[in-house]
Amino acid sequence: MFGHSLYGDQKYGTRGRGKQICLWAYELGLIHPITKEKLTFSILPEKTGSWKILD
């Protein structure tokens, strides 16, 4: 979406200037190549550094 930069984006954004980009995959899923079982992993980041914005 236009006008919604990533937090910490040094090139295109203005939010969080001077900080690291905060990218996080909350949930990842895949199909195991041998067992064909669907595997899903999810976790939230610790609220330290740039992630303090989650407070």
PQR file of N, CA, C, O and H, with PARSE charges and radii, in Angstrom:
ATOM      1  N   MET A   1       0.830  -1.178   0.000 -0.4000 1.5000
ATOM      2  CA  MET A   1       0.000   0.000   0.000 -0.0000 2.0000
ATOM      3  C   MET A   1       0.871   1.236   0.000  0.5500 1.7000
ATOM      4  O   MET A   1       1.895   1.276   0.682 -0.5500 1.4000
ATOM      5  N   PHE A   2       0.491   2.207  -0.729 -0.4000 1.5000
ATOM      6  CA  PHE A   2       1.242   3.450  -0.787 -0.0000 2.0000
ATOM      7  C   PHE A   2       0.999   4.288   0.461  0.5500 1.7000
ATOM      8  O   PHE A   2      -0.100   4.292   1.015 -0.5500 1.4000
ATOM      9  H   PHE A   2      -0.341   2.175  -1.283  0.4000 1.0000
ATOM     10  N   GLY A   3       2.044   5.004   0.902 -0.4000 1.5000
ATOM     11  CA  GLY A   3       1.907   5.884   2.042 -0.0000 2.0000
ATOM     12  C   GLY A   3       2.051   5.194   3.382  0.5500 1.7000
ATOM     13  O   GLY A   3       1.851   5.820   4.423 -0.5500 1.4000
ATOM     14  H   GLY A   3       2.937   5.002   0.452  0.4000 1.0000
ATOM     15  N   HIS A   4       2.394   3.915   3.375 -0.4000 1.5000
ATOM     16  CA  HIS A   4       2.543   3.165   4.621 -0.0000 2.0000
ATOM     17  C   HIS A   4       3.895   2.473   4.610  0.5500 1.7000
ATOM     18  O   HIS A   4       4.004   1.300   4.251 -0.5500 1.4000
ATOM     19  H   HIS A   4       2.556   3.407   2.530  0.4000 1.0000
ATOM     20  N   SER A   5       4.926   3.212   5.008 -0.4000 1.5000
ATOM     21  CA  SER A   5       6.273   2.646   4.997 -0.0000 2.0000
ATOM     22  C   SER A   5       6.462   1.678   6.158  0.5500 1.7000
ATOM     23  O   SER A   5       5.674   1.657   7.103 -0.5500 1.4000
ATOM     24  H   SER A   5       4.838   4.165   5.299  0.4000 1.0000
ATOM     25  N   LEU A   6       7.512   0.885   6.071 -0.4000 1.5000
ATOM     26  CA  LEU A   6       7.873  -0.009   7.156 -0.0000 2.0000
ATOM     27  C   LEU A   6       8.518   0.799   8.267  0.5500 1.7000
ATOM     28  O   LEU A   6       9.219   1.772   7.991 -0.5500 1.4000
ATOM     29  H   LEU A   6       8.153   0.902   5.303  0.4000 1.0000
ATOM     30  N   TYR A   7       8.298   0.418   9.517 -0.4000 1.5000
ATOM     31  CA  TYR A   7       8.911   1.104  10.637 -0.0000 2.0000
ATOM     32  C   TYR A   7      10.426   0.950  10.516  0.5500 1.7000
ATOM     33  O   TYR A   7      10.932  -0.166  10.406 -0.5500 1.4000
ATOM     34  H   TYR A   7       7.729  -0.373   9.742  0.4000 1.0000
ATOM     35  N   GLY A   8      11.141   2.064  10.537 -0.4000 1.5000
ATOM     36  CA  GLY A   8      12.592   2.045  10.441 -0.0000 2.0000
ATOM     37  C   GLY A   8      13.128   2.066   9.027  0.5500 1.7000
ATOM     38  O   GLY A   8      14.341   1.971   8.840 -0.5500 1.4000
ATOM     39  H   GLY A   8      10.729   2.971  10.626  0.4000 1.0000
ATOM     40  N   ASP A   9      12.274   2.187   8.023 -0.4000 1.5000
ATOM     41  CA  ASP A   9      12.710   2.216   6.626 -0.0000 2.0000
ATOM     42  C   ASP A   9      13.495   3.498   6.371  0.5500 1.7000
ATOM     43  O   ASP A   9      12.927   4.590   6.372 -0.5500 1.4000
ATOM     44  H   ASP A   9      11.289   2.265   8.175  0.4000 1.0000
ATOM     45  N   GLN A  10      14.789   3.364   6.155 -0.4000 1.5000
ATOM     46  CA  GLN A  10      15.663   4.523   5.966 -0.0000 2.0000
ATOM     47  C   GLN A  10      15.517   5.162   4.584  0.5500 1.7000
ATOM     48  O   GLN A  10      15.815   6.345   4.421 -0.5500 1.4000
ATOM     49  H   GLN A  10      15.250   2.477   6.154  0.4000 1.0000
ATOM     50  N   LYS A  11      15.070   4.412   3.606 -0.4000 1.5000
ATOM     51  CA  LYS A  11      15.011   4.927   2.234 -0.0000 2.0000
ATOM     52  C   LYS A  11      13.668   5.570   1.905  0.5500 1.7000
ATOM     53  O   LYS A  11      13.642   6.666   1.345 -0.5500 1.4000
ATOM     54  H   LYS A  11      14.828   3.451   3.739  0.4000 1.0000
ATOM     55  N   TYR A  12      12.565   4.929   2.233 -0.4000 1.5000
ATOM     56  CA  TYR A  12      11.257   5.398   1.804 -0.0000 2.0000
ATOM     57  C   TYR A  12      10.370   5.915   2.928  0.5500 1.7000
ATOM     58  O   TYR A  12       9.343   6.540   2.666 -0.5500 1.4000
ATOM     59  H   TYR A  12      12.587   4.039   2.688  0.4000 1.0000
ATOM     60  N   GLY A  13      10.749   5.664   4.164 -0.4000 1.5000
ATOM     61  CA  GLY A  13       9.859   6.022   5.258 -0.0000 2.0000
ATOM     62  C   GLY A  13      10.378   7.142   6.129  0.5500 1.7000
ATOM     63  O   GLY A  13      11.525   7.572   6.004 -0.5500 1.4000
ATOM     64  H   GLY A  13      11.583   5.155   4.376  0.4000 1.0000
ATOM     65  N   THR A  14       9.509   7.608   7.018 -0.4000 1.5000
ATOM     66  CA  THR A  14       9.902   8.640   7.973 -0.0000 2.0000
ATOM     67  C   THR A  14       9.698   8.151   9.399  0.5500 1.7000
ATOM     68  O   THR A  14      10.203   8.776  10.331 -0.5500 1.4000
ATOM     69  H   THR A  14       8.578   7.259   7.119  0.4000 1.0000
ATOM     70  N   ARG A  15       8.993   7.080   9.594 -0.4000 1.5000
ATOM     71  CA  ARG A  15       8.746   6.549  10.936 -0.0000 2.0000
ATOM     72  C   ARG A  15       9.963   5.767  11.415  0.5500 1.7000
ATOM     73  O   ARG A  15      10.508   4.951  10.672 -0.5500 1.4000
ATOM     74  H   ARG A  15       8.582   6.572   8.837  0.4000 1.0000
ATOM     75  N   GLY A  16      10.388   6.009  12.646 -0.4000 1.5000
ATOM     76  CA  GLY A  16      11.482   5.259  13.226 -0.0000 2.0000
ATOM     77  C   GLY A  16      12.824   5.536  12.577  0.5500 1.7000
ATOM     78  O   GLY A  16      13.671   4.646  12.497 -0.5500 1.4000
ATOM     79  H   GLY A  16       9.945   6.672  13.249  0.4000 1.0000
ATOM     80  N   ARG A  17      13.027   6.763  12.113 -0.4000 1.5000
ATOM     81  CA  ARG A  17      14.290   7.098  11.438 -0.0000 2.0000
ATOM     82  C   ARG A  17      15.467   6.803  12.360  0.5500 1.7000
ATOM     83  O   ARG A  17      15.431   7.138  13.545 -0.5500 1.4000
ATOM     84  H   ARG A  17      12.339   7.486  12.178  0.4000 1.0000
ATOM     85  N   GLY A  18      16.519   6.171  11.813 -0.4000 1.5000
ATOM     86  CA  GLY A  18      17.698   5.828  12.579 -0.0000 2.0000
ATOM     87  C   GLY A  18      17.593   4.495  13.290  0.5500 1.7000
ATOM     88  O   GLY A  18      18.492   4.121  14.043 -0.5500 1.4000
ATOM     89  H   GLY A  18      16.548   5.899  10.851  0.4000 1.0000
ATOM     90  N   LYS A  19      16.517   3.780  13.065 -0.4000 1.5000
ATOM     91  CA  LYS A  19      16.327   2.480  13.708 -0.0000 2.0000
ATOM     92  C   LYS A  19      16.345   1.390  12.649  0.5500 1.7000
ATOM     93  O   LYS A  19      16.363   1.677  11.452 -0.5500 1.4000
ATOM     94  H   LYS A  19      15.787   4.083  12.453  0.4000 1.0000
ATOM     95  N   GLN A  20      16.339   0.150  13.090 -0.4000 1.5000
ATOM     96  CA  GLN A  20      16.294  -0.972  12.163 -0.0000 2.0000
ATOM     97  C   GLN A  20      14.868  -1.221  11.711  0.5500 1.7000
ATOM     98  O   GLN A  20      13.912  -0.904  12.419 -0.5500 1.4000
ATOM     99  H   GLN A  20      16.324  -0.083  14.062  0.4000 1.0000
ATOM    100  N   ILE A  21      14.737  -1.798  10.516 -0.4000 1.5000
ATOM    101  CA  ILE A  21      13.412  -2.165  10.020 -0.0000 2.0000
ATOM    102  C   ILE A  21      12.855  -3.292  10.886  0.5500 1.7000
ATOM    103  O   ILE A  21      13.559  -4.250  11.206 -0.5500 1.4000
ATOM    104  H   ILE A  21      15.514  -2.056   9.941  0.4000 1.0000
ATOM    105  N   CYS A  22      11.602  -3.166  11.253 -0.4000 1.5000
ATOM    106  CA  CYS A  22      10.952  -4.181  12.092 -0.0000 2.0000
ATOM    107  C   CYS A  22      10.108  -5.104  11.229  0.5500 1.7000
ATOM    108  O   CYS A  22       8.924  -4.849  11.008 -0.5500 1.4000
ATOM    109  H   CYS A  22      11.030  -2.388  10.993  0.4000 1.0000
ATOM    110  N   LEU A  23      10.709  -6.157  10.752 -0.4000 1.5000
ATOM    111  CA  LEU A  23       9.972  -7.173  10.003 -0.0000 2.0000
ATOM    112  C   LEU A  23       9.914  -8.434  10.845  0.5500 1.7000
ATOM    113  O   LEU A  23      10.910  -8.827  11.454 -0.5500 1.4000
ATOM    114  H   LEU A  23      11.671  -6.364  10.932  0.4000 1.0000
ATOM    115  N   TRP A  24       8.764  -9.062  10.881 -0.4000 1.5000
ATOM    116  CA  TRP A  24       8.616 -10.280  11.667 -0.0000 2.0000
ATOM    117  C   TRP A  24       7.529 -11.126  11.041  0.5500 1.7000
ATOM    118  O   TRP A  24       6.443 -10.633  10.736 -0.5500 1.4000
ATOM    119  H   TRP A  24       7.956  -8.742  10.386  0.4000 1.0000
ATOM    120  N   ALA A  25       7.820 -12.386  10.853 -0.4000 1.5000
ATOM    121  CA  ALA A  25       6.802 -13.322  10.388 -0.0000 2.0000
ATOM    122  C   ALA A  25       6.177 -13.934  11.629  0.5500 1.7000
ATOM    123  O   ALA A  25       6.784 -14.797  12.263 -0.5500 1.4000
ATOM    124  H   ALA A  25       8.702 -12.786  11.102  0.4000 1.0000
ATOM    125  N   TYR A  26       4.991 -13.507  11.981 -0.4000 1.5000
ATOM    126  CA  TYR A  26       4.291 -14.019  13.163 -0.0000 2.0000
ATOM    127  C   TYR A  26       4.060 -15.520  13.035  0.5500 1.7000
ATOM    128  O   TYR A  26       4.167 -16.265  14.009 -0.5500 1.4000
ATOM    129  H   TYR A  26       4.499 -12.806  11.466  0.4000 1.0000
ATOM    130  N   GLU A  27       3.740 -15.950  11.814 -0.4000 1.5000
ATOM    131  CA  GLU A  27       3.430 -17.355  11.617 -0.0000 2.0000
ATOM    132  C   GLU A  27       3.971 -17.829  10.274  0.5500 1.7000
ATOM    133  O   GLU A  27       3.808 -17.161   9.252 -0.5500 1.4000
ATOM    134  H   GLU A  27       3.653 -15.345  11.023  0.4000 1.0000
ATOM    135  N   LEU A  28       4.611 -18.981  10.293 -0.4000 1.5000
ATOM    136  CA  LEU A  28       5.104 -19.607   9.069 -0.0000 2.0000
ATOM    137  C   LEU A  28       4.512 -21.007   8.982  0.5500 1.7000
ATOM    138  O   LEU A  28       4.409 -21.713   9.986 -0.5500 1.4000
ATOM    139  H   LEU A  28       4.744 -19.523  11.123  0.4000 1.0000
ATOM    140  N   GLY A  29       4.133 -21.392   7.799 -0.4000 1.5000
ATOM    141  CA  GLY A  29       3.574 -22.726   7.603 -0.0000 2.0000
ATOM    142  C   GLY A  29       4.173 -23.374   6.368  0.5500 1.7000
ATOM    143  O   GLY A  29       4.519 -22.699   5.398 -0.5500 1.4000
ATOM    144  H   GLY A  29       4.216 -20.819   6.984  0.4000 1.0000
ATOM    145  N   LEU A  30       4.289 -24.688   6.418 -0.4000 1.5000
ATOM    146  CA  LEU A  30       4.804 -25.420   5.267 -0.0000 2.0000
ATOM    147  C   LEU A  30       4.311 -26.864   5.329  0.5500 1.7000
ATOM    148  O   LEU A  30       3.847 -27.346   6.362 -0.5500 1.4000
ATOM    149  H   LEU A  30       4.008 -25.237   7.205  0.4000 1.0000
ATOM    150  N   ILE A  31       4.427 -27.523   4.201 -0.4000 1.5000
ATOM    151  CA  ILE A  31       4.098 -28.945   4.111 -0.0000 2.0000
ATOM    152  C   ILE A  31       5.417 -29.705   4.115  0.5500 1.7000
ATOM    153  O   ILE A  31       6.296 -29.442   3.294 -0.5500 1.4000
ATOM    154  H   ILE A  31       4.804 -27.131   3.362  0.4000 1.0000
ATOM    155  N   HIS A  32       5.552 -30.652   5.045 -0.4000 1.5000
ATOM    156  CA  HIS A  32       6.779 -31.441   5.132 -0.0000 2.0000
ATOM    157  C   HIS A  32       6.942 -32.232   3.835  0.5500 1.7000
ATOM    158  O   HIS A  32       5.997 -32.889   3.398 -0.5500 1.4000
ATOM    159  H   HIS A  32       4.838 -30.866   5.711  0.4000 1.0000
ATOM    160  N   PRO A  33       8.124 -32.180   3.212 -0.5600 1.5000
ATOM    161  CA  PRO A  33       8.295 -32.816   1.900  0.2800 2.0000
ATOM    162  C   PRO A  33       8.178 -34.334   1.893  0.5500 1.7000
ATOM    163  O   PRO A  33       7.887 -34.918   0.849 -0.5500 1.4000
ATOM    164  N   ILE A  34       8.398 -34.989   3.035 -0.4000 1.5000
ATOM    165  CA  ILE A  34       8.329 -36.456   3.067 -0.0000 2.0000
ATOM    166  C   ILE A  34       7.014 -36.938   3.663  0.5500 1.7000
ATOM    167  O   ILE A  34       6.328 -37.766   3.064 -0.5500 1.4000
ATOM    168  H   ILE A  34       8.634 -34.515   3.883  0.4000 1.0000
ATOM    169  N   THR A  35       6.658 -36.426   4.839 -0.4000 1.5000
ATOM    170  CA  THR A  35       5.455 -36.912   5.523 -0.0000 2.0000
ATOM    171  C   THR A  35       4.180 -36.234   5.034  0.5500 1.7000
ATOM    172  O   THR A  35       3.079 -36.709   5.311 -0.5500 1.4000
ATOM    173  H   THR A  35       7.215 -35.753   5.326  0.4000 1.0000
ATOM    174  N   LYS A  36       4.321 -35.140   4.318 -0.4000 1.5000
ATOM    175  CA  LYS A  36       3.189 -34.328   3.802 -0.0000 2.0000
ATOM    176  C   LYS A  36       2.367 -33.711   4.937  0.5500 1.7000
ATOM    177  O   LYS A  36       1.258 -33.227   4.714 -0.5500 1.4000
ATOM    178  H   LYS A  36       5.216 -34.754   4.093  0.4000 1.0000
ATOM    179  N   GLU A  37       2.921 -33.731   6.158 -0.4000 1.5000
ATOM    180  CA  GLU A  37       2.247 -33.132   7.308 -0.0000 2.0000
ATOM    181  C   GLU A  37       2.357 -31.608   7.222  0.5500 1.7000
ATOM    182  O   GLU A  37       3.409 -31.074   6.869 -0.5500 1.4000
ATOM    183  H   GLU A  37       3.822 -34.124   6.339  0.4000 1.0000
ATOM    184  N   LYS A  38       1.268 -30.917   7.546 -0.4000 1.5000
ATOM    185  CA  LYS A  38       1.289 -29.462   7.574 -0.0000 2.0000
ATOM    186  C   LYS A  38       1.914 -29.015   8.891  0.5500 1.7000
ATOM    187  O   LYS A  38       1.437 -29.385   9.964 -0.5500 1.4000
ATOM    188  H   LYS A  38       0.413 -31.350   7.833  0.4000 1.0000
ATOM    189  N   LEU A  39       2.970 -28.227   8.815 -0.4000 1.5000
ATOM    190  CA  LEU A  39       3.661 -27.719   9.987 -0.0000 2.0000
ATOM    191  C   LEU A  39       3.448 -26.214  10.076  0.5500 1.7000
ATOM    192  O   LEU A  39       3.587 -25.505   9.079 -0.5500 1.4000
ATOM    193  H   LEU A  39       3.358 -27.926   7.943  0.4000 1.0000
ATOM    194  N   THR A  40       3.114 -25.727  11.260 -0.4000 1.5000
ATOM    195  CA  THR A  40       2.891 -24.302  11.479 -0.0000 2.0000
ATOM    196  C   THR A  40       3.674 -23.880  12.713  0.5500 1.7000
ATOM    197  O   THR A  40       3.626 -24.535  13.754 -0.5500 1.4000
ATOM    198  H   THR A  40       3.001 -26.303  12.070  0.4000 1.0000
ATOM    199  N   PHE A  41       4.398 -22.771  12.575 -0.4000 1.5000
ATOM    200  CA  PHE A  41       5.193 -22.231  13.661 -0.0000 2.0000
ATOM    201  C   PHE A  41       4.776 -20.783  13.878  0.5500 1.7000
ATOM    202  O   PHE A  41       4.636 -20.028  12.917 -0.5500 1.4000
ATOM    203  H   PHE A  41       4.438 -22.239  11.729  0.4000 1.0000
ATOM    204  N   SER A  42       4.576 -20.388  15.140 -0.4000 1.5000
ATOM    205  CA  SER A  42       4.223 -18.991  15.413 -0.0000 2.0000
ATOM    206  C   SER A  42       4.885 -18.539  16.707  0.5500 1.7000
ATOM    207  O   SER A  42       5.023 -19.308  17.659 -0.5500 1.4000
ATOM    208  H   SER A  42       4.690 -21.002  15.922  0.4000 1.0000
ATOM    209  N   ILE A  43       5.296 -17.259  16.720 -0.4000 1.5000
ATOM    210  CA  ILE A  43       5.947 -16.666  17.881 -0.0000 2.0000
ATOM    211  C   ILE A  43       5.938 -15.145  17.720  0.5500 1.7000
ATOM    212  O   ILE A  43       5.981 -14.631  16.602 -0.5500 1.4000
ATOM    213  H   ILE A  43       5.184 -16.635  15.948  0.4000 1.0000
ATOM    214  N   LEU A  44       5.881 -14.444  18.830 -0.4000 1.5000
ATOM    215  CA  LEU A  44       5.984 -12.985  18.821 -0.0000 2.0000
ATOM    216  C   LEU A  44       7.402 -12.590  19.229  0.5500 1.7000
ATOM    217  O   LEU A  44       8.040 -13.312  19.995 -0.5500 1.4000
ATOM    218  H   LEU A  44       5.845 -14.861  19.738  0.4000 1.0000
ATOM    219  N   PRO A  45       7.906 -11.461  18.735 -0.5600 1.5000
ATOM    220  CA  PRO A  45       9.248 -11.029  19.123  0.2800 2.0000
ATOM    221  C   PRO A  45       9.273 -10.518  20.564  0.5500 1.7000
ATOM    222  O   PRO A  45       8.253 -10.071  21.089 -0.5500 1.4000
ATOM    223  N   GLU A  46      10.452 -10.588  21.200 -0.4000 1.5000
ATOM    224  CA  GLU A  46      10.606  -9.995  22.520 -0.0000 2.0000
ATOM    225  C   GLU A  46      10.526  -8.478  22.378  0.5500 1.7000
ATOM    226  O   GLU A  46      10.985  -7.920  21.381 -0.5500 1.4000
ATOM    227  H   GLU A  46      11.280 -10.951  20.773  0.4000 1.0000
ATOM    228  N   LYS A  47       9.953  -7.825  23.356 -0.4000 1.5000
ATOM    229  CA  LYS A  47       9.749  -6.375  23.287 -0.0000 2.0000
ATOM    230  C   LYS A  47      11.005  -5.630  23.732  0.5500 1.7000
ATOM    231  O   LYS A  47      11.009  -4.944  24.754 -0.5500 1.4000
ATOM    232  H   LYS A  47       9.580  -8.279  24.166  0.4000 1.0000
ATOM    233  N   THR A  48      12.082  -5.781  22.937 -0.4000 1.5000
ATOM    234  CA  THR A  48      13.331  -5.080  23.187 -0.0000 2.0000
ATOM    235  C   THR A  48      13.749  -4.364  21.918  0.5500 1.7000
ATOM    236  O   THR A  48      13.270  -4.692  20.832 -0.5500 1.4000
ATOM    237  H   THR A  48      12.079  -6.339  22.107  0.4000 1.0000
ATOM    238  N   GLY A  49      14.638  -3.390  22.045 -0.4000 1.5000
ATOM    239  CA  GLY A  49      15.120  -2.662  20.872 -0.0000 2.0000
ATOM    240  C   GLY A  49      13.969  -2.001  20.135  0.5500 1.7000
ATOM    241  O   GLY A  49      13.110  -1.367  20.748 -0.5500 1.4000
ATOM    242  H   GLY A  49      15.027  -3.124  22.927  0.4000 1.0000
ATOM    243  N   SER A  50      13.955  -2.150  18.828 -0.4000 1.5000
ATOM    244  CA  SER A  50      12.901  -1.554  17.995 -0.0000 2.0000
ATOM    245  C   SER A  50      11.530  -2.140  18.281  0.5500 1.7000
ATOM    246  O   SER A  50      10.515  -1.513  17.978 -0.5500 1.4000
ATOM    247  H   SER A  50      14.652  -2.665  18.330  0.4000 1.0000
ATOM    248  N   TRP A  51      11.484  -3.339  18.863 -0.4000 1.5000
ATOM    249  CA  TRP A  51      10.201  -4.002  19.146 -0.0000 2.0000
ATOM    250  C   TRP A  51       9.474  -3.405  20.338  0.5500 1.7000
ATOM    251  O   TRP A  51       8.357  -3.825  20.640 -0.5500 1.4000
ATOM    252  H   TRP A  51      12.308  -3.849  19.110  0.4000 1.0000
ATOM    253  N   LYS A  52      10.073  -2.434  21.029 -0.4000 1.5000
ATOM    254  CA  LYS A  52       9.397  -1.785  22.156 -0.0000 2.0000
ATOM    255  C   LYS A  52       8.140  -1.040  21.702  0.5500 1.7000
ATOM    256  O   LYS A  52       7.295  -0.682  22.523 -0.5500 1.4000
ATOM    257  H   LYS A  52      10.981  -2.093  20.783  0.4000 1.0000
ATOM    258  N   ILE A  53       8.021  -0.808  20.389 -0.4000 1.5000
ATOM    259  CA  ILE A  53       6.829  -0.118  19.881 -0.0000 2.0000
ATOM    260  C   ILE A  53       5.571  -0.952  20.086  0.5500 1.7000
ATOM    261  O   ILE A  53       4.462  -0.432  19.959 -0.5500 1.4000
ATOM    262  H   ILE A  53       8.707  -1.099  19.722  0.4000 1.0000
ATOM    263  N   LEU A  54       5.724  -2.249  20.404 -0.4000 1.5000
ATOM    264  CA  LEU A  54       4.565  -3.122  20.611 -0.0000 2.0000
ATOM    265  C   LEU A  54       3.912  -2.905  21.971  0.5500 1.7000
ATOM    266  O   LEU A  54       2.803  -3.384  22.207 -0.5500 1.4000
ATOM    267  H   LEU A  54       6.624  -2.672  20.508  0.4000 1.0000
ATOM    268  N   ASP A  55       4.598  -2.179  22.883 -0.4000 1.5000
ATOM    269  CA  ASP A  55       4.023  -1.917  24.209 -0.0000 2.0000
ATOM    270  C   ASP A  55       2.817  -1.026  24.127  0.5500 1.7000
ATOM    271  O   ASP A  55       2.213  -0.707  25.151 -0.5500 1.4000
ATOM    272  H   ASP A  55       5.499  -1.791  22.692  0.4000 1.0000
TER
END
